[in-house]
Amino acid sequence: MRIPLRVTGAVLITALLTQLTACGTLFYPDRRGQIEGRVDPVIVALNAVGILFYVIPGLIAFGIDFATGAIYLPGGTTAQVTPEKLNQAIGADGKVDNQRLQAILQDELGQRLPLNDPRLIQHSGSVEQLALYGLTPAA
């Protein structure tokens, strides 16, 4: 059975076009524009598969991912809440009221954090433990 030339050409063009596009740029377009960071091993592996099958398109995929920054893992974001605001969540008995703390964090950060989640690990400490690490309580 003979496969028509147009079908073979279409399959070949499709395979080459998928290899010419970079994996990180396709899968994570929100990561583009990053300058540095930790390299995403999944994207590196997918680009390496491209090198195994087609050397030049695989190298182009690596080049595109590094040039756009899509190969890097997203950086961590940080947020700060002033100690005065956090002091409002401490009750008269010195314990933290999770509902008040959750409301403060939601107002300040714009995100709802699940402080009543049973998987949440809470650590209790003392001033002596802070002193062992050379820290002083600021709140």
C-alpha angles and dihedrals in degrees: 000000000000121000113219116250093238093057092049091048092048092051091048093048092047092050092049094046092051089051094047092058115078118244097222093049091052099042099038111026089159090067094062115116097040114135102197144351141112115328116244107239093205093058091045090052092049092049089048089055086055089054091051093056102031116013100198097044090046091053090047089052090053091048093050093047093050093043094050094038092235091126092067123089113245114268121246118258123222133200133188132211120192117249090236090063092046092050087066088068093058114095128218090265092056096252124125116250104220094201093054091044091050091051092049092049092047091052094046102038102027092231131104110231117199100234092162093056110127090222091062111111114214121193125202121204144168139229089256091059090051090050090054088061092044093251129133124208111254102183 
